């Protein structure tokens, strides 16, 4: 029983190290602001049952350009037509 508890504690410590590494490495990159997600799941639970309403609320908090972690994928969300036009005109090579 003690071996199982010891294994569980090592696993939790390992997950905490991965989470803290990802948290600090994402903030040092040049990504737009966004909510801090849960380990492994990212911001999936913040989407709720009506993702369009959740994204509109997040856009009010973080602005029309934000970063979300959906699982292990980091996603940049553009939530206004003006910002979408600017992103696609100025950074068209990145999306080609």
N, CA, C and O atoms as a MOPAC input file, in Angstrom:
PM7 MOZYME 1SCF
protein

 N      0.82000 1    -1.19700 1     0.00000 1
 C      0.00000 1     0.00000 1     0.00000 1
 C      0.86400 1     1.26100 1     0.00000 1
 O      0.53300 1     2.25200 1    -0.65100 1
 N      1.97300 1     1.21000 1     0.73800 1
 C      2.86300 1     2.36700 1     0.78500 1
 C      3.51100 1     2.61100 1    -0.57700 1
 O      3.75900 1     3.75600 1    -0.95600 1
 N      3.78900 1     1.51000 1    -1.32400 1
 C      4.36700 1     1.67000 1    -2.65600 1
 C      3.39400 1     2.37100 1    -3.59600 1
 O      3.80200 1     3.19900 1    -4.41100 1
 N      2.12300 1     2.04700 1    -3.48700 1
 C      1.11000 1     2.68300 1    -4.33200 1
 C      0.97600 1     4.16600 1    -4.00100 1
 O      0.84700 1     4.99600 1    -4.90200 1
 N      1.00600 1     4.49800 1    -2.72600 1
 C      0.94200 1     5.89900 1    -2.31500 1
 C      2.18400 1     6.65600 1    -2.78000 1
 O      2.08500 1     7.79500 1    -3.23800 1
 N      3.33800 1     6.03200 1    -2.66500 1
 C      4.58100 1     6.64900 1    -3.11800 1
 C      4.54600 1     6.89500 1    -4.63000 1
 O      4.96200 1     7.95900 1    -5.09000 1
 N      4.05900 1     5.93200 1    -5.39700 1
 C      3.93100 1     6.08500 1    -6.84500 1
 C      2.96500 1     7.21500 1    -7.19200 1
 O      3.22600 1     7.99900 1    -8.10500 1
 N      1.86800 1     7.29900 1    -6.47700 1
 C      0.89100 1     8.36500 1    -6.70800 1
 C      1.49700 1     9.73700 1    -6.42200 1
 O      1.28800 1    10.67600 1    -7.19000 1
 N      2.23800 1     9.86100 1    -5.33400 1
 C      2.87200 1    11.13800 1    -5.00100 1
 C      3.90600 1    11.54600 1    -6.04700 1
 O      4.00400 1    12.72500 1    -6.38900 1
 N      4.67800 1    10.58900 1    -6.55900 1
 C      5.62900 1    10.90300 1    -7.62800 1
 C      4.90400 1    11.36200 1    -8.88700 1
 O      5.35300 1    12.28700 1    -9.56400 1
 N      3.79300 1    10.72200 1    -9.19700 1
 C      3.01200 1    11.08900 1   -10.38000 1
 C      2.44800 1    12.50100 1   -10.24600 1
 O      2.51400 1    13.27800 1   -11.19800 1
 N      1.90100 1    12.84300 1    -9.09700 1
 C      1.36500 1    14.18700 1    -8.85700 1
 C      2.48400 1    15.22400 1    -8.92400 1
 O      2.29300 1    16.30300 1    -9.48300 1
 N      3.63700 1    14.90900 1    -8.36500 1
 C      4.77900 1    15.82200 1    -8.43500 1
 C      5.22400 1    16.02400 1    -9.87700 1
 O      5.53700 1    17.14400 1   -10.28300 1
 N      5.25300 1    14.95300 1   -10.64300 1
 C      5.61700 1    15.04000 1   -12.05800 1
 C      4.63700 1    15.92400 1   -12.82600 1
 O      5.05900 1    16.76600 1   -13.61900 1
 N      3.33800 1    15.74400 1   -12.60100 1
 C      2.33700 1    16.58200 1   -13.27200 1
 C      2.45900 1    18.04400 1   -12.86200 1
 O      2.29300 1    18.93500 1   -13.69500 1
 N      2.74400 1    18.29900 1   -11.59900 1
 C      2.91300 1    19.68100 1   -11.14100 1
 C      4.12600 1    20.32700 1   -11.80300 1
 O      4.08200 1    21.50700 1   -12.15000 1
 N      5.19500 1    19.58000 1   -11.98100 1
 C      6.38500 1    20.12300 1   -12.66000 1
 C      6.08900 1    20.43200 1   -14.11900 1
 O      6.48800 1    21.48300 1   -14.62100 1
 N      5.40100 1    19.53900 1   -14.80000 1
 C      5.03800 1    19.78800 1   -16.20200 1
 C      4.13400 1    21.00300 1   -16.30300 1
 O      4.32500 1    21.84800 1   -17.17800 1
 N      3.15600 1    21.10000 1   -15.42200 1
 C      2.23000 1    22.23500 1   -15.44600 1
 C      2.96300 1    23.55100 1   -15.21500 1
 O      2.72100 1    24.52500 1   -15.92800 1
 N      3.84300 1    23.59200 1   -14.24300 1
 C      4.55300 1    24.84600 1   -13.96800 1
 C      5.50000 1    25.19800 1   -15.10800 1
 O      5.64800 1    26.37600 1   -15.43100 1
 N      6.13600 1    24.22500 1   -15.71900 1
 C      7.00000 1    24.49400 1   -16.86200 1
 C      6.20000 1    25.06600 1   -18.02500 1
 O      6.61300 1    26.05200 1   -18.63600 1
 N      5.06800 1    24.46100 1   -18.33200 1
 C      4.23300 1    24.95600 1   -19.43700 1
 C      3.66100 1    26.32400 1   -19.11900 1
 O      3.53800 1    27.16100 1   -20.01300 1
 N      3.31500 1    26.56500 1   -17.88700 1
 C      2.74700 1    27.85300 1   -17.49900 1
 C      3.75300 1    28.97300 1   -17.72000 1
 O      3.40600 1    30.01700 1   -18.27200 1
 N      4.98600 1    28.76800 1   -17.30000 1
 C      5.99600 1    29.80900 1   -17.44000 1
 C      6.52400 1    29.91700 1   -18.86100 1
 O      6.90400 1    31.00800 1   -19.28500 1
 N      6.55900 1    28.82700 1   -19.60700 1
 C      7.06700 1    28.90600 1   -20.97700 1
 C      6.05400 1    29.56600 1   -21.90300 1
 O      6.45800 1    30.23500 1   -22.85400 1
 N      4.76200 1    29.40700 1   -21.66600 1
 C      3.74300 1    30.04600 1   -22.49700 1
 C      3.74500 1    31.54300 1   -22.26000 1
 O      3.57000 1    32.30800 1   -23.20800 1
 N      3.93900 1    31.99000 1   -21.02000 1
 C      3.93100 1    33.42300 1   -20.73100 1
 C      5.13900 1    34.13200 1   -21.33200 1
 O      5.07300 1    35.32700 1   -21.61900 1
 N      6.22800 1    33.42000 1   -21.52200 1
 C      7.40800 1    34.06100 1   -22.07400 1
 C      7.34700 1    34.15600 1   -23.59400 1
 O      8.17100 1    34.84400 1   -24.19700 1
 N      6.39200 1    33.48300 1   -24.22400 1
 C      6.27400 1    33.56300 1   -25.67200 1
 C      5.50800 1    34.82100 1   -26.06600 1
 O      4.99100 1    35.53800 1   -25.20900 1
 N      5.44000 1    35.07800 1   -27.35400 1
 C      4.80100 1    36.29000 1   -27.84400 1
 C      3.34500 1    36.03700 1   -28.22400 1
 O      2.88400 1    36.53500 1   -29.25000 1
 N      2.63800 1    35.29600 1   -27.44100 1
 C      1.22800 1    35.02300 1   -27.69100 1
 C      0.36200 1    36.07000 1   -27.01000 1
 O      0.77400 1    36.66400 1   -26.01400 1
 N     -0.84400 1    36.30400 1   -27.54300 1
 C     -1.75500 1    37.24600 1   -26.89000 1
 C     -2.19300 1    36.71700 1   -25.52100 1
 O     -2.02400 1    35.53200 1   -25.23300 1
 N     -2.75200 1    37.58500 1   -24.68000 1
 C     -3.18400 1    37.13700 1   -23.35100 1
 C     -4.36800 1    36.18000 1   -23.44200 1
 O     -5.07300 1    36.12700 1   -24.44900 1
 N     -4.56200 1    35.43900 1   -22.38000 1
 C     -5.68300 1    34.50800 1   -22.31000 1
 C     -5.74800 1    33.88100 1   -20.93900 1
 O     -4.85300 1    34.07500 1   -20.11800 1
 N     -6.81300 1    33.12300 1   -20.68500 1
 C     -6.95200 1    32.50300 1   -19.36800 1
 C     -5.93200 1    31.38900 1   -19.16200 1
 O     -5.50300 1    30.73800 1   -20.11500 1
 N     -5.55600 1    31.18400 1   -17.91700 1
 C     -4.66400 1    30.08100 1   -17.56700 1
 C     -5.53000 1    28.84000 1   -17.43500 1
 O     -6.49000 1    28.82900 1   -16.66400 1
 N     -5.20400 1    27.80800 1   -18.17300 1
 C     -6.00700 1    26.59100 1   -18.15800 1
 C     -5.54300 1    25.60300 1   -17.11100 1
 O     -4.51800 1    25.79100 1   -16.45600 1
 N     -6.31400 1    24.56000 1   -16.97400 1
 C     -5.96800 1    23.47000 1   -16.06600 1
 C     -4.89500 1    22.59000 1   -16.69900 1
 O     -4.75700 1    22.57500 1   -17.92200 1
 N     -4.14000 1    21.86300 1   -15.89200 1
 C     -3.16600 1    20.94100 1   -16.47400 1
 C     -3.87200 1    19.90200 1   -17.34200 1
 O     -4.94000 1    19.40800 1   -16.97700 1
 N     -3.30000 1    19.58200 1   -18.44700 1
 C     -3.76200 1    18.60700 1   -19.42800 1
 C     -5.03700 1    19.06600 1   -20.13600 1
 O     -5.10500 1    18.96300 1   -21.36100 1
 N     -6.03500 1    19.55900 1   -19.43600 1
 C     -7.31000 1    19.92300 1   -20.04800 1
 C     -7.31600 1    21.31100 1   -20.65900 1
 O     -8.12300 1    21.59100 1   -21.54600 1
 N     -6.44300 1    22.17400 1   -20.20600 1
 C     -6.43000 1    23.53700 1   -20.73200 1
 C     -7.66200 1    24.31100 1   -20.29900 1
 O     -8.04900 1    24.27400 1   -19.13100 1
 N     -8.27600 1    25.01200 1   -21.24100 1
 C     -9.44300 1    25.84900 1   -20.95500 1
 C    -10.75200 1    25.18400 1   -21.36700 1
 O    -11.76200 1    25.87000 1   -21.52600 1
 N    -10.75700 1    23.87500 1   -21.54200 1
 C    -11.95900 1    23.19200 1   -22.02000 1
 C    -13.14300 1    23.36000 1   -21.07700 1
 O    -14.27700 1    23.50100 1   -21.53300 1
 N    -12.89500 1    23.34600 1   -19.77500 1
 C    -14.00300 1    23.48300 1   -18.83200 1
 C    -14.55800 1    24.89700 1   -18.79000 1
 O    -15.69100 1    25.08900 1   -18.34800 1
 N    -13.80500 1    25.88700 1   -19.23100 1
 C    -14.30500 1    27.25900 1   -19.26300 1
 C    -15.26200 1    27.48300 1   -20.42300 1
 O    -15.97700 1    28.48500 1   -20.44000 1
 N    -15.29300 1    26.57800 1   -21.39100 1
 C    -16.18500 1    26.72400 1   -22.54100 1
 C    -17.64000 1    26.46900 1   -22.16200 1
 O    -18.53700 1    27.09700 1   -22.72400 1
 N    -17.88700 1    25.58000 1   -21.24100 1
 C    -19.24700 1    25.30000 1   -20.80100 1
 C    -20.08300 1    24.65300 1   -21.89200 1
 O    -19.54800 1    24.06800 1   -22.83400 1
 N    -21.41500 1    24.76300 1   -21.75700 1
 C    -22.31600 1    24.14800 1   -22.72900 1
 C    -22.60700 1    25.06300 1   -23.90700 1
 O    -23.08800 1    24.60200 1   -24.94100 1
 N    -22.32000 1    26.35600 1   -23.76600 1
 C    -22.53000 1    27.31500 1   -24.85400 1
 C    -21.20000 1    28.01400 1   -25.15100 1
 O    -20.92500 1    29.08700 1   -24.61300 1
 N    -20.38000 1    27.40500 1   -26.00500 1
 C    -19.04500 1    27.96000 1   -26.24700 1
 C    -19.06400 1    29.36900 1   -26.82800 1
 O    -18.16600 1    30.16100 1   -26.54000 1
 N    -20.06600 1    29.69800 1   -27.63900 1
 C    -20.09700 1    31.04000 1   -28.22900 1
 C    -20.28500 1    32.11100 1   -27.15900 1
 O    -19.70900 1    33.19400 1   -27.26300 1
 N    -21.07700 1    31.82400 1   -26.14200 1
 C    -21.25200 1    32.78700 1   -25.05100 1
 C    -19.99000 1    32.86000 1   -24.18200 1
 O    -19.60400 1    33.93700 1   -23.72600 1
 N    -19.36200 1    31.72400 1   -23.96300 1
 C    -18.12300 1    31.70700 1   -23.17600 1
 C    -17.01200 1    32.46800 1   -23.88600 1
 O    -16.25800 1    33.20600 1   -23.25100 1
 N    -16.90600 1    32.29200 1   -25.20400 1
 C    -15.88500 1    33.01800 1   -25.96100 1
 C    -16.16800 1    34.51400 1   -25.98900 1
 O    -15.23800 1    35.32000 1   -25.95400 1
 N    -17.45400 1    34.89700 1   -26.05100 1
 C    -17.79900 1    36.32400 1   -26.01300 1
 C    -17.41800 1    36.92700 1   -24.66300 1
 O    -16.92000 1    38.05200 1   -24.60600 1
 N    -17.64500 1    36.19300 1   -23.58100 1
 C    -17.26900 1    36.68300 1   -22.24900 1
 C    -15.74500 1    36.78300 1   -22.11300 1
 O    -15.23200 1    37.75500 1   -21.55900 1
 N    -15.03600 1    35.79000 1   -22.61300 1
 C    -13.57300 1    35.84500 1   -22.57400 1
 C    -13.04300 1    36.99600 1   -23.42700 1
 O    -12.03000 1    37.60400 1   -23.08200 1
 N    -13.71700 1    37.30100 1   -24.53700 1
 C    -13.30000 1    38.43000 1   -25.38300 1
 C    -13.49000 1    39.75300 1   -24.65400 1
 O    -12.71200 1    40.68500 1   -24.85400 1
 N    -14.51400 1    39.84600 1   -23.81100 1
 C    -14.70100 1    41.07200 1   -23.02600 1
 C    -13.57100 1    41.24000 1   -22.00600 1
 O    -13.16700 1    42.36000 1   -21.69600 1
 N    -13.07400 1    40.12800 1   -21.49600 1
 C    -12.01100 1    40.18300 1   -20.48500 1
 C    -10.63300 1    40.36800 1   -21.12600 1
 O     -9.85400 1    41.21000 1   -20.67900 1
 N    -10.32400 1    39.58500 1   -22.17500 1
 C     -8.97000 1    39.55000 1   -22.73500 1
 C     -8.82000 1    40.32000 1   -24.04100 1
 O     -7.70100 1    40.47300 1   -24.53000 1
 N     -9.90900 1    40.80400 1   -24.61600 1
 C     -9.82300 1    41.54800 1   -25.86500 1
 C    -10.14800 1    40.67300 1   -27.06800 1
 O    -10.42000 1    39.48200 1   -26.92100 1
 N    -10.11900 1    41.27100 1   -28.26700 1
 C    -10.54200 1    40.54100 1   -29.46600 1
 C     -9.54200 1    39.49200 1   -29.94900 1
 O     -9.86900 1    38.69100 1   -30.82500 1
 N     -8.34600 1    39.48300 1   -29.40000 1
 C     -7.34000 1    38.49100 1   -29.77300 1
 C     -6.83000 1    37.84300 1   -28.49500 1
 O     -6.24800 1    38.51800 1   -27.64600 1
 N     -7.04600 1    36.52800 1   -28.34900 1
 C     -6.66900 1    35.85000 1   -27.10800 1
 C     -6.12900 1    34.46500 1   -27.40600 1
 O     -6.32000 1    33.92600 1   -28.49600 1
 N     -5.46200 1    33.90700 1   -26.43400 1
 C     -4.89900 1    32.57100 1   -26.53600 1
 C     -5.65200 1    31.64700 1   -25.59200 1
 O     -5.86300 1    31.97500 1   -24.42500 1
 N     -6.05700 1    30.48800 1   -26.10400 1
 C     -6.70300 1    29.46100 1   -25.29100 1
 C     -5.91300 1    28.17200 1   -25.42500 1
 O     -5.40600 1    27.84900 1   -26.50000 1
 N     -5.81400 1    27.45000 1   -24.34100 1
 C     -5.26900 1    26.09900 1   -24.40300 1
 C     -6.43600 1    25.13700 1   -24.39800 1
 O     -7.20200 1    25.08300 1   -23.43500 1
 N     -6.57400 1    24.37600 1   -25.47100 1
 C     -7.63000 1    23.38000 1   -25.58600 1
 C     -6.96200 1    22.01300 1   -25.57800 1
 O     -6.49000 1    21.53000 1   -26.60800 1
 N     -6.93100 1    21.40600 1   -24.41600 1
 C     -6.16300 1    20.18300 1   -24.26300 1
 C     -4.68700 1    20.52800 1   -24.31700 1
 O     -4.22100 1    21.39300 1   -23.57500 1
 N     -3.94600 1    19.85700 1   -25.19500 1
 C     -2.52400 1    20.14500 1   -25.35200 1
 C     -2.26000 1    21.14500 1   -26.46800 1
 O     -1.10500 1    21.49600 1   -26.71300 1
 N     -3.29400 1    21.61000 1   -27.14400 1
 C     -3.13500 1    22.54200 1   -28.26400 1
 C     -3.32000 1    23.97900 1   -27.79200 1
 O     -4.27700 1    24.29300 1   -27.08400 1
 N     -2.40100 1    24.84100 1   -28.18800 1
 C     -2.52800 1    26.26900 1   -27.92200 1
 C     -3.17900 1    26.89500 1   -29.14400 1
 O     -2.69700 1    26.72900 1   -30.26400 1
 N     -4.27900 1    27.61600 1   -28.92800 1
 C     -5.08100 1    28.16700 1   -30.01300 1
 C     -5.19400 1    29.66900 1   -29.85100 1
 O     -5.44000 1    30.16000 1   -28.74900 1
 N     -5.01600 1    30.40200 1   -30.93500 1
 C     -5.23200 1    31.84500 1   -30.93200 1
 C     -6.63000 1    32.09100 1   -31.48300 1
 O     -6.95200 1    31.65300 1   -32.58700 1
 N     -7.45900 1    32.79100 1   -30.71500 1
 C     -8.84900 1    33.04800 1   -31.08400 1
 C     -8.99300 1    34.51900 1   -31.45300 1
 O     -8.59000 1    35.40300 1   -30.69700 1
 N     -9.57300 1    34.77000 1   -32.62800 1
 C     -9.87200 1    36.12200 1   -33.09500 1
 C    -11.38000 1    36.28000 1   -33.00600 1
 O    -12.12300 1    35.52000 1   -33.62700 1
 N    -11.84300 1    37.27200 1   -32.23100 1
 C    -13.27500 1    37.35400 1   -31.95500 1
 C    -13.95700 1    38.59500 1   -32.51500 1
 O    -15.09200 1    38.88600 1   -32.13700 1
 N    -13.30400 1    39.32900 1   -33.39700 1
 C    -13.98500 1    40.45600 1   -34.03000 1
 C    -13.59700 1    40.50700 1   -35.50300 1
 O    -12.51200 1    40.06900 1   -35.88700 1
 N    -14.49500 1    41.04400 1   -36.31800 1
 C    -14.24900 1    41.12400 1   -37.75500 1
 C    -13.07300 1    42.04400 1   -38.06100 1
 O    -12.27100 1    41.76000 1   -38.95100 1
 N    -12.97200 1    43.13900 1   -37.32600 1
 C    -11.87600 1    44.08000 1   -37.56600 1
 C    -10.52300 1    43.43400 1   -37.26800 1
 O     -9.56800 1    43.59500 1   -38.02800 1
 N    -10.45100 1    42.71000 1   -36.16700 1
 C     -9.19400 1    42.05400 1   -35.80200 1
 C     -8.87500 1    40.93700 1   -36.78900 1
 O     -7.71000 1    40.73100 1   -37.13000 1
 N     -9.89400 1    40.21200 1   -37.25400 1
 C     -9.66300 1    39.14600 1   -38.23600 1
 C     -9.09600 1    39.72200 1   -39.53000 1
 O     -8.17400 1    39.15200 1   -40.11300 1
 N     -9.64600 1    40.85700 1   -39.98400 1
 C     -9.13300 1    41.48900 1   -41.20200 1
 C     -7.68400 1    41.92900 1   -41.00800 1
 O     -6.85600 1    41.75300 1   -41.90100 1
 N     -7.37900 1    42.49600 1   -39.85200 1
 C     -6.01100 1    42.94400 1   -39.58300 1
 C     -5.03900 1    41.77300 1   -39.53000 1
 O     -3.94500 1    41.84200 1   -40.09100 1
 N     -5.43400 1    40.70800 1   -38.86100 1
 C     -4.55800 1    39.53700 1   -38.74500 1
 C     -4.31300 1    38.92300 1   -40.11600 1
 O     -3.18000 1    38.57100 1   -40.44300 1
 N     -5.36700 1    38.79000 1   -40.92300 1
 C     -5.21200 1    38.15000 1   -42.22500 1
 C     -4.48700 1    39.03800 1   -43.23000 1
 O     -3.87600 1    38.52500 1   -44.16800 1
 N     -4.53900 1    40.34600 1   -43.06000 1
 C     -3.82500 1    41.23800 1   -43.97400 1
 C     -2.35700 1    41.38200 1   -43.58500 1
 O     -1.48200 1    41.32900 1   -44.44900 1
 N     -2.08300 1    41.56200 1   -42.31000 1
 C     -0.70400 1    41.80100 1   -41.87700 1
 C      0.10700 1    40.52100 1   -41.72300 1
 O      1.32800 1    40.54100 1   -41.87800 1
 N     -0.55200 1    39.41900 1   -41.42300 1
 C      0.15300 1    38.16500 1   -41.15900 1
 C     -0.32100 1    37.06800 1   -42.10500 1
 O     -0.45300 1    35.91400 1   -41.69800 1
 N     -0.57700 1    37.41800 1   -43.36000 1
 C     -1.12100 1    36.44900 1   -44.30200 1
 C     -0.14800 1    35.30800 1   -44.59900 1
 O     -0.58900 1    34.19300 1   -44.87900 1
 N      1.14200 1    35.55200 1   -44.54700 1
 C      2.11600 1    34.49400 1   -44.82400 1
 C      2.10300 1    33.40900 1   -43.74400 1
 O      2.39700 1    32.24700 1   -44.02500 1
 N      1.76900 1    33.78200 1   -42.54000 1
 C      1.72000 1    32.79100 1   -41.45800 1
 C      0.54100 1    31.83800 1   -41.62700 1
 O      0.58800 1    30.70700 1   -41.14500 1
 N     -0.51800 1    32.28500 1   -42.30900 1
 C     -1.70600 1    31.45600 1   -42.49000 1
 C     -1.75500 1    30.78500 1   -43.85200 1
 O     -2.68900 1    30.03000 1   -44.12500 1
 N     -0.77500 1    31.03800 1   -44.71600 1
 C     -0.77900 1    30.45900 1   -46.06700 1
 C     -0.41800 1    28.98500 1   -46.03000 1
 O     -0.37100 1    28.33500 1   -47.07400 1

